Amino acid sequence: MKNIAAHHIVMPSGEVFDMHYVALDDNNCLIGIFPLEKEIANTEFHNGTIRVVLLDDGRVALR
């Protein structure tokens, strides 16, 4: 599992989450989007905006 956080996360629907993180399983399938309320160990942080793209096979691409 990996967590990737950013100032802004934009979902495919256009919904924007500020100061949240994306949780992905080992196959890069989306587990969920969660508020970044405190520092979480082993979480990658990216300045700016991450756009979540859902692929046909259920995996997620982050751009």
C-alpha positions in Angstrom: 0.0 0.0 0.0 1.2 3.5 -0.6 -0.1 7.0 0.2 0.4 10.0 -2.0 -0.6 13.4 -0.7 -0.8 16.8 -2.3 -2.1 20.3 -1.8 -5.0 19.6 -4.2 -6.3 16.2 -5.5 -8.7 16.4 -8.5 -10.9 13.4 -9.1 -12.2 12.2 -12.5 -15.6 13.8 -11.6 -13.9 17.2 -11.2 -14.3 17.2 -7.4 -11.3 18.8 -5.7 -10.0 17.7 -2.3 -7.6 20.1 -0.5 -4.8 18.7 1.7 -5.8 15.0 1.2 -4.0 11.9 0.3 -4.7 9.0 -2.1 -4.4 5.5 -0.7 -3.4 2.9 -3.3 -3.0 -0.9 -2.9 0.0 -2.8 -4.3 -1.7 -3.0 -7.7 -2.3 0.8 -7.9 -6.0 0.3 -7.3 -7.7 3.1 -5.4 -8.5 2.4 -1.8 -9.7 5.9 -0.9 -9.2 9.6 -0.5 -8.6 10.8 3.0 -7.9 14.1 4.7 -4.3 14.8 5.6 -4.8 15.9 9.2 -1.3 14.9 10.4 2.0 13.7 9.0 1.7 10.0 8.0 4.8 7.8 7.9 6.0 6.8 4.4 3.6 9.2 2.6 4.9 10.9 -0.6 4.0 14.6 -0.7 3.7 16.5 -3.9 3.5 20.2 -4.1 0.6 21.5 -6.2 -2.2 19.4 -7.8 -2.5 15.7 -8.5 -5.1 14.6 -11.0 -6.5 11.1 -10.5 -7.2 9.1 -13.7 -9.1 5.8 -13.5 -7.9 3.3 -16.0 -10.1 0.6 -17.6 -8.6 -2.2 -15.6 -9.4 -0.5 -12.2 -5.9 0.8 -11.6 -5.2 4.5 -11.0 -2.8 6.8 -12.8 -1.8 10.1 -11.0 -0.9 13.1 -13.2 
